[in-house]
Amino acid sequence: MPKMKTKRGAAKRFVVRGSGSIKRGQAFKRHILTKKTTKNKRQLRGSVEVHASDVASVKAMLPFA
C-alpha cells in the first residue's frame, strides 16, 4: 500500500477544531468588491463551520487531522 497523504490544498483551507468540527474561511471576498454591498461584505468576514453534508469529504482529504 502506498502512503496516505494529506491533500495540501485542503490543509491550507480547513482547520479541524478540538471538538472535531471543521472551520473554513468565507468565499467571495477577494475581488470585484465594488458591486457588493457593505452589508454583504461585512457578513462575509470571519470564518464559518463546514456544512454537515461536506464534512465527510473534507475529512477524507485530511486523514491525519
PDB file of N, CA, C and O in Angstrom:
ATOM      1  N   MET A   1       0.829  -1.191   0.000  1.00  0.00           N
ATOM      2  CA  MET A   1       0.000   0.000   0.000  1.00  0.00           C
ATOM      3  C   MET A   1       0.871   1.252   0.000  1.00  0.00           C
ATOM      4  O   MET A   1       1.868   1.318   0.719  1.00  0.00           O
ATOM      5  N   PRO A   2       0.500   2.231  -0.796  1.00  0.00           N
ATOM      6  CA  PRO A   2       1.235   3.493  -0.744  1.00  0.00           C
ATOM      7  C   PRO A   2       0.879   4.271   0.517  1.00  0.00           C
ATOM      8  O   PRO A   2      -0.115   3.995   1.190  1.00  0.00           O
ATOM      9  N   LYS A   3       1.714   5.238   0.806  1.00  0.00           N
ATOM     10  CA  LYS A   3       1.464   6.075   1.977  1.00  0.00           C
ATOM     11  C   LYS A   3       0.187   6.886   1.786  1.00  0.00           C
ATOM     12  O   LYS A   3      -0.155   7.268   0.667  1.00  0.00           O
ATOM     13  N   MET A   4      -0.518   7.147   2.895  1.00  0.00           N
ATOM     14  CA  MET A   4      -1.637   8.086   2.859  1.00  0.00           C
ATOM     15  C   MET A   4      -1.045   9.484   2.873  1.00  0.00           C
ATOM     16  O   MET A   4      -0.117   9.766   3.630  1.00  0.00           O
ATOM     17  N   LYS A   5      -1.576  10.347   2.045  1.00  0.00           N
ATOM     18  CA  LYS A   5      -1.080  11.714   2.010  1.00  0.00           C
ATOM     19  C   LYS A   5      -2.229  12.688   2.198  1.00  0.00           C
ATOM     20  O   LYS A   5      -3.352  12.461   1.747  1.00  0.00           O
ATOM     21  N   THR A   6      -1.910  13.781   2.878  1.00  0.00           N
ATOM     22  CA  THR A   6      -2.868  14.873   3.054  1.00  0.00           C
ATOM     23  C   THR A   6      -2.938  15.675   1.766  1.00  0.00           C
ATOM     24  O   THR A   6      -1.909  15.957   1.151  1.00  0.00           O
ATOM     25  N   LYS A   7      -4.158  16.050   1.348  1.00  0.00           N
ATOM     26  CA  LYS A   7      -4.317  16.971   0.218  1.00  0.00           C
ATOM     27  C   LYS A   7      -3.870  18.345   0.694  1.00  0.00           C
ATOM     28  O   LYS A   7      -4.534  18.953   1.534  1.00  0.00           O
ATOM     29  N   ARG A   8      -2.754  18.842   0.168  1.00  0.00           N
ATOM     30  CA  ARG A   8      -2.144  20.053   0.695  1.00  0.00           C
ATOM     31  C   ARG A   8      -3.040  21.272   0.482  1.00  0.00           C
ATOM     32  O   ARG A   8      -3.042  22.182   1.312  1.00  0.00           O
ATOM     33  N   GLY A   9      -3.796  21.308  -0.606  1.00  0.00           N
ATOM     34  CA  GLY A   9      -4.713  22.421  -0.826  1.00  0.00           C
ATOM     35  C   GLY A   9      -5.786  22.477   0.244  1.00  0.00           C
ATOM     36  O   GLY A   9      -6.170  23.557   0.693  1.00  0.00           O
ATOM     37  N   ALA A  10      -6.271  21.306   0.652  1.00  0.00           N
ATOM     38  CA  ALA A  10      -7.283  21.250   1.703  1.00  0.00           C
ATOM     39  C   ALA A  10      -6.685  21.623   3.049  1.00  0.00           C
ATOM     40  O   ALA A  10      -7.345  22.270   3.861  1.00  0.00           O
ATOM     41  N   ALA A  11      -5.447  21.225   3.295  1.00  0.00           N
ATOM     42  CA  ALA A  11      -4.798  21.526   4.569  1.00  0.00           C
ATOM     43  C   ALA A  11      -4.635  23.031   4.760  1.00  0.00           C
ATOM     44  O   ALA A  11      -4.645  23.518   5.890  1.00  0.00           O
ATOM     45  N   LYS A  12      -4.486  23.760   3.672  1.00  0.00           N
ATOM     46  CA  LYS A  12      -4.334  25.216   3.748  1.00  0.00           C
ATOM     47  C   LYS A  12      -5.679  25.918   3.929  1.00  0.00           C
ATOM     48  O   LYS A  12      -5.720  27.073   4.353  1.00  0.00           O
ATOM     49  N   ARG A  13      -6.772  25.237   3.615  1.00  0.00           N
ATOM     50  CA  ARG A  13      -8.084  25.878   3.632  1.00  0.00           C
ATOM     51  C   ARG A  13      -8.934  25.532   4.843  1.00  0.00           C
ATOM     52  O   ARG A  13      -9.825  26.299   5.206  1.00  0.00           O
ATOM     53  N   PHE A  14      -8.679  24.396   5.472  1.00  0.00           N
ATOM     54  CA  PHE A  14      -9.529  23.927   6.554  1.00  0.00           C
ATOM     55  C   PHE A  14      -8.731  23.725   7.830  1.00  0.00           C
ATOM     56  O   PHE A  14      -7.553  23.371   7.788  1.00  0.00           O
ATOM     57  N   VAL A  15      -9.389  23.957   8.976  1.00  0.00           N
ATOM     58  CA  VAL A  15      -8.792  23.725  10.287  1.00  0.00           C
ATOM     59  C   VAL A  15      -9.764  22.863  11.078  1.00  0.00           C
ATOM     60  O   VAL A  15     -10.949  23.183  11.178  1.00  0.00           O
ATOM     61  N   VAL A  16      -9.258  21.764  11.642  1.00  0.00           N
ATOM     62  CA  VAL A  16     -10.098  20.904  12.473  1.00  0.00           C
ATOM     63  C   VAL A  16     -10.001  21.411  13.905  1.00  0.00           C
ATOM     64  O   VAL A  16      -8.908  21.525  14.461  1.00  0.00           O
ATOM     65  N   ARG A  17     -11.154  21.713  14.497  1.00  0.00           N
ATOM     66  CA  ARG A  17     -11.202  22.210  15.871  1.00  0.00           C
ATOM     67  C   ARG A  17     -11.081  21.050  16.851  1.00  0.00           C
ATOM     68  O   ARG A  17     -11.170  19.883  16.469  1.00  0.00           O
ATOM     69  N   GLY A  18     -10.879  21.388  18.103  1.00  0.00           N
ATOM     70  CA  GLY A  18     -10.760  20.361  19.130  1.00  0.00           C
ATOM     71  C   GLY A  18     -12.003  19.517  19.281  1.00  0.00           C
ATOM     72  O   GLY A  18     -11.920  18.343  19.642  1.00  0.00           O
ATOM     73  N   SER A  19     -13.170  20.108  19.003  1.00  0.00           N
ATOM     74  CA  SER A  19     -14.428  19.367  19.098  1.00  0.00           C
ATOM     75  C   SER A  19     -14.631  18.429  17.914  1.00  0.00           C
ATOM     76  O   SER A  19     -15.528  17.586  17.942  1.00  0.00           O
ATOM     77  N   GLY A  20     -13.809  18.565  16.872  1.00  0.00           N
ATOM     78  CA  GLY A  20     -13.947  17.726  15.686  1.00  0.00           C
ATOM     79  C   GLY A  20     -14.641  18.417  14.535  1.00  0.00           C
ATOM     80  O   GLY A  20     -14.637  17.911  13.413  1.00  0.00           O
ATOM     81  N   SER A  21     -15.245  19.585  14.800  1.00  0.00           N
ATOM     82  CA  SER A  21     -15.870  20.326  13.703  1.00  0.00           C
ATOM     83  C   SER A  21     -14.774  20.975  12.857  1.00  0.00           C
ATOM     84  O   SER A  21     -13.642  21.134  13.313  1.00  0.00           O
ATOM     85  N   ILE A  22     -15.114  21.345  11.637  1.00  0.00           N
ATOM     86  CA  ILE A  22     -14.129  21.863  10.686  1.00  0.00           C
ATOM     87  C   ILE A  22     -14.468  23.303  10.358  1.00  0.00           C
ATOM     88  O   ILE A  22     -15.612  23.635  10.051  1.00  0.00           O
ATOM     89  N   LYS A  23     -13.457  24.150  10.429  1.00  0.00           N
ATOM     90  CA  LYS A  23     -13.608  25.578  10.189  1.00  0.00           C
ATOM     91  C   LYS A  23     -13.080  25.906   8.802  1.00  0.00           C
ATOM     92  O   LYS A  23     -12.083  25.337   8.358  1.00  0.00           O
ATOM     93  N   ARG A  24     -13.761  26.836   8.113  1.00  0.00           N
ATOM     94  CA  ARG A  24     -13.319  27.273   6.798  1.00  0.00           C
ATOM     95  C   ARG A  24     -13.494  28.781   6.688  1.00  0.00           C
ATOM     96  O   ARG A  24     -14.281  29.377   7.424  1.00  0.00           O
ATOM     97  N   GLY A  25     -12.763  29.392   5.773  1.00  0.00           N
ATOM     98  CA  GLY A  25     -12.912  30.808   5.510  1.00  0.00           C
ATOM     99  C   GLY A  25     -14.066  31.057   4.556  1.00  0.00           C
ATOM    100  O   GLY A  25     -14.511  30.145   3.859  1.00  0.00           O
ATOM    101  N   GLN A  26     -14.548  32.284   4.526  1.00  0.00           N
ATOM    102  CA  GLN A  26     -15.647  32.648   3.641  1.00  0.00           C
ATOM    103  C   GLN A  26     -15.113  32.948   2.237  1.00  0.00           C
ATOM    104  O   GLN A  26     -14.028  33.508   2.083  1.00  0.00           O
ATOM    105  N   ALA A  27     -15.878  32.574   1.231  1.00  0.00           N
ATOM    106  CA  ALA A  27     -15.534  32.868  -0.157  1.00  0.00           C
ATOM    107  C   ALA A  27     -16.160  34.199  -0.580  1.00  0.00           C
ATOM    108  O   ALA A  27     -16.896  34.816   0.189  1.00  0.00           O
ATOM    109  N   PHE A  28     -15.868  34.631  -1.791  1.00  0.00           N
ATOM    110  CA  PHE A  28     -16.465  35.820  -2.435  1.00  0.00           C
ATOM    111  C   PHE A  28     -16.033  37.138  -1.781  1.00  0.00           C
ATOM    112  O   PHE A  28     -16.793  38.107  -1.782  1.00  0.00           O
ATOM    113  N   LYS A  29     -14.824  37.180  -1.225  1.00  0.00           N
ATOM    114  CA  LYS A  29     -14.366  38.412  -0.582  1.00  0.00           C
ATOM    115  C   LYS A  29     -13.020  38.857  -1.154  1.00  0.00           C
ATOM    116  O   LYS A  29     -12.356  39.689  -0.535  1.00  0.00           O
ATOM    117  N   ARG A  30     -12.593  38.346  -2.297  1.00  0.00           N
ATOM    118  CA  ARG A  30     -11.256  38.621  -2.818  1.00  0.00           C
ATOM    119  C   ARG A  30     -11.213  39.799  -3.783  1.00  0.00           C
ATOM    120  O   ARG A  30     -10.344  40.663  -3.670  1.00  0.00           O
ATOM    121  N   HIS A  31     -12.134  39.836  -4.718  1.00  0.00           N
ATOM    122  CA  HIS A  31     -12.083  40.878  -5.752  1.00  0.00           C
ATOM    123  C   HIS A  31     -13.497  41.162  -6.243  1.00  0.00           C
ATOM    124  O   HIS A  31     -14.452  40.496  -5.843  1.00  0.00           O
ATOM    125  N   ILE A  32     -13.617  42.156  -7.113  1.00  0.00           N
ATOM    126  CA  ILE A  32     -14.917  42.642  -7.605  1.00  0.00           C
ATOM    127  C   ILE A  32     -15.803  43.020  -6.412  1.00  0.00           C
ATOM    128  O   ILE A  32     -16.961  42.609  -6.331  1.00  0.00           O
ATOM    129  N   LEU A  33     -15.243  43.805  -5.493  1.00  0.00           N
ATOM    130  CA  LEU A  33     -15.958  44.165  -4.276  1.00  0.00           C
ATOM    131  C   LEU A  33     -16.801  45.426  -4.442  1.00  0.00           C
ATOM    132  O   LEU A  33     -17.637  45.731  -3.591  1.00  0.00           O
ATOM    133  N   THR A  34     -16.581  46.168  -5.547  1.00  0.00           N
ATOM    134  CA  THR A  34     -17.289  47.438  -5.696  1.00  0.00           C
ATOM    135  C   THR A  34     -18.789  47.227  -5.907  1.00  0.00           C
ATOM    136  O   THR A  34     -19.594  48.052  -5.474  1.00  0.00           O
ATOM    137  N   LYS A  35     -19.167  46.147  -6.558  1.00  0.00           N
ATOM    138  CA  LYS A  35     -20.597  45.903  -6.807  1.00  0.00           C
ATOM    139  C   LYS A  35     -21.283  45.187  -5.650  1.00  0.00           C
ATOM    140  O   LYS A  35     -22.500  45.005  -5.676  1.00  0.00           O
ATOM    141  N   LYS A  36     -20.529  44.781  -4.641  1.00  0.00           N
ATOM    142  CA  LYS A  36     -21.122  44.123  -3.478  1.00  0.00           C
ATOM    143  C   LYS A  36     -21.436  45.168  -2.410  1.00  0.00           C
ATOM    144  O   LYS A  36     -20.688  46.127  -2.219  1.00  0.00           O
ATOM    145  N   THR A  37     -22.540  44.967  -1.728  1.00  0.00           N
ATOM    146  CA  THR A  37     -22.962  45.945  -0.726  1.00  0.00           C
ATOM    147  C   THR A  37     -22.065  45.854   0.507  1.00  0.00           C
ATOM    148  O   THR A  37     -21.411  44.839   0.745  1.00  0.00           O
ATOM    149  N   THR A  38     -22.051  46.934   1.281  1.00  0.00           N
ATOM    150  CA  THR A  38     -21.271  46.964   2.513  1.00  0.00           C
ATOM    151  C   THR A  38     -21.756  45.891   3.477  1.00  0.00           C
ATOM    152  O   THR A  38     -20.959  45.236   4.149  1.00  0.00           O
ATOM    153  N   LYS A  39     -23.073  45.720   3.537  1.00  0.00           N
ATOM    154  CA  LYS A  39     -23.648  44.685   4.407  1.00  0.00           C
ATOM    155  C   LYS A  39     -23.180  43.295   3.987  1.00  0.00           C
ATOM    156  O   LYS A  39     -22.826  42.471   4.830  1.00  0.00           O
ATOM    157  N   ASN A  40     -23.180  43.043   2.690  1.00  0.00           N
ATOM    158  CA  ASN A  40     -22.756  41.748   2.173  1.00  0.00           C
ATOM    159  C   ASN A  40     -21.300  41.478   2.523  1.00  0.00           C
ATOM    160  O   ASN A  40     -20.962  40.391   2.990  1.00  0.00           O
ATOM    161  N   LYS A  41     -20.436  42.469   2.297  1.00  0.00           N
ATOM    162  CA  LYS A  41     -19.012  42.301   2.594  1.00  0.00           C
ATOM    163  C   LYS A  41     -18.773  42.117   4.086  1.00  0.00           C
ATOM    164  O   LYS A  41     -17.905  41.338   4.481  1.00  0.00           O
ATOM    165  N   ARG A  42     -19.526  42.819   4.915  1.00  0.00           N
ATOM    166  CA  ARG A  42     -19.380  42.690   6.369  1.00  0.00           C
ATOM    167  C   ARG A  42     -19.768  41.291   6.830  1.00  0.00           C
ATOM    168  O   ARG A  42     -19.121  40.721   7.709  1.00  0.00           O
ATOM    169  N   GLN A  43     -20.820  40.739   6.241  1.00  0.00           N
ATOM    170  CA  GLN A  43     -21.271  39.413   6.645  1.00  0.00           C
ATOM    171  C   GLN A  43     -20.355  38.296   6.136  1.00  0.00           C
ATOM    172  O   GLN A  43     -20.453  37.160   6.599  1.00  0.00           O
ATOM    173  N   LEU A  44     -19.470  38.609   5.191  1.00  0.00           N
ATOM    174  CA  LEU A  44     -18.522  37.617   4.700  1.00  0.00           C
ATOM    175  C   LEU A  44     -17.240  37.572   5.529  1.00  0.00           C
ATOM    176  O   LEU A  44     -16.351  36.768   5.246  1.00  0.00           O
ATOM    177  N   ARG A  45     -17.134  38.421   6.547  1.00  0.00           N
ATOM    178  CA  ARG A  45     -15.953  38.413   7.404  1.00  0.00           C
ATOM    179  C   ARG A  45     -15.919  37.164   8.264  1.00  0.00           C
ATOM    180  O   ARG A  45     -16.940  36.511   8.479  1.00  0.00           O
ATOM    181  N   GLY A  46     -14.739  36.843   8.750  1.00  0.00           N
ATOM    182  CA  GLY A  46     -14.601  35.759   9.706  1.00  0.00           C
ATOM    183  C   GLY A  46     -14.665  34.389   9.058  1.00  0.00           C
ATOM    184  O   GLY A  46     -14.595  34.254   7.837  1.00  0.00           O
ATOM    185  N   SER A  47     -14.798  33.390   9.891  1.00  0.00           N
ATOM    186  CA  SER A  47     -14.824  32.017   9.406  1.00  0.00           C
ATOM    187  C   SER A  47     -16.110  31.346   9.870  1.00  0.00           C
ATOM    188  O   SER A  47     -16.765  31.796  10.810  1.00  0.00           O
ATOM    189  N   VAL A  48     -16.453  30.260   9.187  1.00  0.00           N
ATOM    190  CA  VAL A  48     -17.681  29.530   9.485  1.00  0.00           C
ATOM    191  C   VAL A  48     -17.376  28.034   9.522  1.00  0.00           C
ATOM    192  O   VAL A  48     -16.291  27.594   9.139  1.00  0.00           O
ATOM    193  N   GLU A  49     -18.356  27.267   9.990  1.00  0.00           N
ATOM    194  CA  GLU A  49     -18.204  25.820  10.065  1.00  0.00           C
ATOM    195  C   GLU A  49     -18.571  25.189   8.726  1.00  0.00           C
ATOM    196  O   GLU A  49     -19.484  25.651   8.042  1.00  0.00           O
ATOM    197  N   VAL A  50     -17.856  24.137   8.362  1.00  0.00           N
ATOM    198  CA  VAL A  50     -18.157  23.397   7.139  1.00  0.00           C
ATOM    199  C   VAL A  50     -19.515  22.716   7.306  1.00  0.00           C
ATOM    200  O   VAL A  50     -19.816  22.171   8.367  1.00  0.00           O
ATOM    201  N   HIS A  51     -20.327  22.751   6.256  1.00  0.00           N
ATOM    202  CA  HIS A  51     -21.667  22.171   6.302  1.00  0.00           C
ATOM    203  C   HIS A  51     -21.588  20.660   6.524  1.00  0.00           C
ATOM    204  O   HIS A  51     -20.649  19.998   6.082  1.00  0.00           O
ATOM    205  N   ALA A  52     -22.594  20.134   7.219  1.00  0.00           N
ATOM    206  CA  ALA A  52     -22.600  18.719   7.598  1.00  0.00           C
ATOM    207  C   ALA A  52     -22.494  17.787   6.391  1.00  0.00           C
ATOM    208  O   ALA A  52     -21.898  16.714   6.488  1.00  0.00           O
ATOM    209  N   SER A  53     -23.069  18.191   5.255  1.00  0.00           N
ATOM    210  CA  SER A  53     -23.029  17.328   4.073  1.00  0.00           C
ATOM    211  C   SER A  53     -21.642  17.271   3.443  1.00  0.00           C
ATOM    212  O   SER A  53     -21.370  16.375   2.644  1.00  0.00           O
ATOM    213  N   ASP A  54     -20.758  18.212   3.787  1.00  0.00           N
ATOM    214  CA  ASP A  54     -19.413  18.239   3.212  1.00  0.00           C
ATOM    215  C   ASP A  54     -18.336  17.732   4.160  1.00  0.00           C
ATOM    216  O   ASP A  54     -17.182  17.589   3.757  1.00  0.00           O
ATOM    217  N   VAL A  55     -18.686  17.461   5.398  1.00  0.00           N
ATOM    218  CA  VAL A  55     -17.683  17.098   6.402  1.00  0.00           C
ATOM    219  C   VAL A  55     -16.951  15.819   6.018  1.00  0.00           C
ATOM    220  O   VAL A  55     -15.733  15.737   6.177  1.00  0.00           O
ATOM    221  N   ALA A  56     -17.672  14.817   5.514  1.00  0.00           N
ATOM    222  CA  ALA A  56     -17.044  13.532   5.195  1.00  0.00           C
ATOM    223  C   ALA A  56     -15.981  13.681   4.120  1.00  0.00           C
ATOM    224  O   ALA A  56     -14.909  13.086   4.229  1.00  0.00           O
ATOM    225  N   SER A  57     -16.258  14.469   3.078  1.00  0.00           N
ATOM    226  CA  SER A  57     -15.280  14.630   2.007  1.00  0.00           C
ATOM    227  C   SER A  57     -14.076  15.437   2.470  1.00  0.00           C
ATOM    228  O   SER A  57     -12.958  15.178   2.024  1.00  0.00           O
ATOM    229  N   VAL A  58     -14.280  16.411   3.357  1.00  0.00           N
ATOM    230  CA  VAL A  58     -13.151  17.188   3.868  1.00  0.00           C
ATOM    231  C   VAL A  58     -12.284  16.313   4.767  1.00  0.00           C
ATOM    232  O   VAL A  58     -11.056  16.376   4.699  1.00  0.00           O
ATOM    233  N   LYS A  59     -12.913  15.500   5.606  1.00  0.00           N
ATOM    234  CA  LYS A  59     -12.133  14.609   6.474  1.00  0.00           C
ATOM    235  C   LYS A  59     -11.353  13.570   5.679  1.00  0.00           C
ATOM    236  O   LYS A  59     -10.283  13.139   6.107  1.00  0.00           O
ATOM    237  N   ALA A  60     -11.881  13.165   4.526  1.00  0.00           N
ATOM    238  CA  ALA A  60     -11.153  12.225   3.677  1.00  0.00           C
ATOM    239  C   ALA A  60      -9.898  12.857   3.098  1.00  0.00           C
ATOM    240  O   ALA A  60      -8.900  12.173   2.866  1.00  0.00           O
ATOM    241  N   MET A  61      -9.950  14.174   2.864  1.00  0.00           N
ATOM    242  CA  MET A  61      -8.771  14.875   2.345  1.00  0.00           C
ATOM    243  C   MET A  61      -7.732  15.155   3.422  1.00  0.00           C
ATOM    244  O   MET A  61      -6.565  15.408   3.122  1.00  0.00           O
ATOM    245  N   LEU A  62      -8.172  15.108   4.699  1.00  0.00           N
ATOM    246  CA  LEU A  62      -7.277  15.389   5.828  1.00  0.00           C
ATOM    247  C   LEU A  62      -7.204  14.163   6.733  1.00  0.00           C
ATOM    248  O   LEU A  62      -7.768  14.176   7.827  1.00  0.00           O
ATOM    249  N   PRO A  63      -6.515  13.095   6.297  1.00  0.00           N
ATOM    250  CA  PRO A  63      -6.567  11.848   7.065  1.00  0.00           C
ATOM    251  C   PRO A  63      -5.887  11.918   8.429  1.00  0.00           C
ATOM    252  O   PRO A  63      -6.181  11.095   9.296  1.00  0.00           O
ATOM    253  N   PHE A  64      -4.985  12.880   8.643  1.00  0.00           N
ATOM    254  CA  PHE A  64      -4.251  12.938   9.907  1.00  0.00           C
ATOM    255  C   PHE A  64      -4.752  14.043  10.829  1.00  0.00           C
ATOM    256  O   PHE A  64      -4.204  14.231  11.915  1.00  0.00           O
ATOM    257  N   ALA A  65      -5.780  14.775  10.417  1.00  0.00           N
ATOM    258  CA  ALA A  65      -6.278  15.889  11.235  1.00  0.00           C
ATOM    259  C   ALA A  65      -7.331  15.405  12.214  1.00  0.00           C
ATOM    260  O   ALA A  65      -7.867  16.199  12.987  1.00  0.00           O
TER     261      ALA A  65
END
